[in-house]
Amino acid sequence: MIDQFDYEPEEAVFRQDSHGDGFFILKSGAVDVVKDGQVVATMMNPGSMLGEIGFILDQPRTASVIARTKSVILRVTGENLENVVREHPAIAAKLLITLARRLEQTTAKLYAK
């Protein structure tokens, strides 16, 4: 299922350590990714994925996401990853690309030290 939500500045999309029963796609606006009280990233690109790690791994959220500006965000939910892949193959493909890019960035940072 995909639902659309509007967020006001400083409104939480989700909080660190909360349960991840879905993930989010930024449609418009900007959000801050906050880990342990520190802003670690700002997402402004439509199509950016948020909260996918907690959903895929069925683990608590690794960071909070807070609206920086008025934002429109899609929430994708499903019983599990297999259902999302089956019901929304285009979103699943985008999810794989997002994860691959994040892995590439993390690997580059690891080897830069």
C-alpha positions in Angstrom: 0.0 0.0 0.0 1.2 3.5 -0.8 -0.1 6.5 1.2 0.8 10.2 0.8 1.4 12.5 3.8 2.1 16.2 4.1 4.7 17.3 6.7 5.3 20.7 8.2 8.8 22.0 9.0 10.2 20.3 12.2 7.6 17.5 12.1 9.0 14.0 12.5 8.4 11.5 9.7 9.8 8.8 12.0 12.1 8.6 15.0 15.3 6.8 15.6 14.8 3.4 17.2 11.1 3.2 16.2 9.9 0.0 14.4 10.2 0.1 10.6 7.0 -1.4 9.2 7.4 0.5 5.9 9.6 2.9 4.1 9.2 6.4 2.6 9.8 8.2 -0.6 10.4 11.9 -0.7 8.0 13.4 -3.3 8.8 17.1 -2.6 10.4 19.3 0.0 13.5 18.6 2.2 14.1 16.5 5.2 17.0 16.1 7.7 18.3 12.7 8.7 19.2 13.0 12.4 21.3 10.3 14.2 21.9 10.6 18.0 20.8 14.3 17.9 23.1 15.3 15.0 22.0 16.1 11.5 24.0 13.7 9.3 22.3 14.4 5.9 19.7 16.6 4.2 17.6 14.9 1.5 16.0 17.2 -1.1 15.8 15.1 -4.2 12.4 13.8 -5.2 12.5 10.0 -5.2 14.9 9.8 -2.2 14.3 6.7 -0.1 13.9 7.0 3.7 13.7 4.4 6.4 14.3 1.5 4.0 17.0 -0.2 6.2 14.7 -0.7 9.2 12.0 -2.0 6.9 14.2 -4.4 5.0 16.1 -5.8 8.0 13.0 -5.6 10.3 15.0 -3.7 12.8 14.5 -0.4 14.6 15.2 2.8 12.6 18.9 3.8 12.5 18.1 7.5 12.5 15.2 10.0 12.7 13.9 11.9 9.7 12.5 15.4 10.3 10.9 17.7 7.8 13.2 20.7 7.1 10.6 22.4 4.8 7.0 21.6 3.9 7.3 18.1 2.5 5.2 15.6 0.7 6.2 12.0 1.4 4.9 8.7 0.3 4.8 5.8 2.7 5.1 2.3 1.3 3.9 -0.5 3.6 3.6 -4.2 3.2 3.8 -7.3 5.4 7.4 -7.9 4.2 9.9 -7.1 1.5 8.6 -9.9 -0.8 5.1 -8.4 -0.9 6.5 -4.9 -1.7 8.6 -6.3 -4.5 5.7 -8.3 -5.9 3.2 -5.4 -5.7 5.5 -2.5 -6.7 8.4 -3.8 -8.9 9.4 -0.2 -10.0 9.7 0.8 -6.4 11.7 -2.3 -5.6 14.1 -1.5 -8.5 14.6 2.0 -7.1 15.2 0.6 -3.7 18.0 -1.7 -5.0 19.7 1.2 -6.7 19.4 3.3 -3.6 21.0 0.6 -1.5 23.8 0.0 -4.0 24.6 3.7 -4.0 24.7 3.9 -0.2 27.0 0.8 -0.1 29.3 2.4 -2.7 29.5 5.7 -0.6 30.2 3.7 2.6 32.9 1.7 0.9 34.5 4.8 -0.5 34.5 6.4 3.0 36.0 3.2 4.5 38.9 3.0 2.0 39.5 6.8 2.1 40.9 6.5 5.7 
